[in-house]
């Protein structure tokens, strides 16, 4: 089995270094979403439930993609 090419190592390093930035931006987006819902008159609990549902949908979407990648050509 070959080692990864140089460009792949750079992508992995960039992802590791930028992951805190992405996490901060995601937290900022959730805060903005909850703030908009609260300003619209939605109770705080429903705003948090809405943010949780969106988070679950995003995680589910990523999980489905990783499962499909594991399939062999004749299984798809």
N, C-alpha and C positions, 0 to 999 in steps of 0.2 A: 504494500500500500504506500503510495507516495505521500510526501508531506504537502501541506497547503502551499499554494503559490504566495508570493510576497504581497500581492494586492489583497488577498484574503486576510492575511495577518493584519494589514493596515485597517481593513474594514472592522475586524474584531476589536482592535485596539481603540478605534474611534467610537465604536458602540459602547465599549466599557467606559471610556472617558466621558461620553456624552449622556450616559444613562441617568445620572443625577439631574441633568438639565431637563431631560424628557420627563422625569418624575415630577419635577417642580412645575413644569408647564401643564402637566396633566392635573396636578392638584389645583393650580390656578384656574384651569378651565372648569373644574368641578365647583370651585368656590364661586366663580362667576355664574354658573348655571343655577346654583342654589340661591344666590342673591337675586337673580332675575325672577325666579319662581316666588321668592318671598315678597319681592316688590309687587308682583302681580296679585298678591293676596292669598297665595296658597300657604297653608300651614307648614311650619318647619318640618314636621314629621313627613308629610307628603313630598316635600322637596327632597329630603334625604332618601326617601324610597325611590323617587324618580332618578336621582343620581346613582343609586345602587343598581337599578334596573339597567341603566345605560352602561355601567361598568360591567355587569354580568354579560350583556350582549357583546361588548367588545372582547371580553375574555373568551366567550364561547366561539366567537368568530375566529380568533387566533388558534384555538384548540382544534377546530374543525379543519383548518388548513394544515396543521401539523399531522393530523391523522391521515389526510388524503395523500400527503407526501410519502407515507410509509407503504402505500399500496404498490404492489407489483403491477406491471403493465396489463396482465391478463385479468387481474382482480378488479380493475377500475371499470 
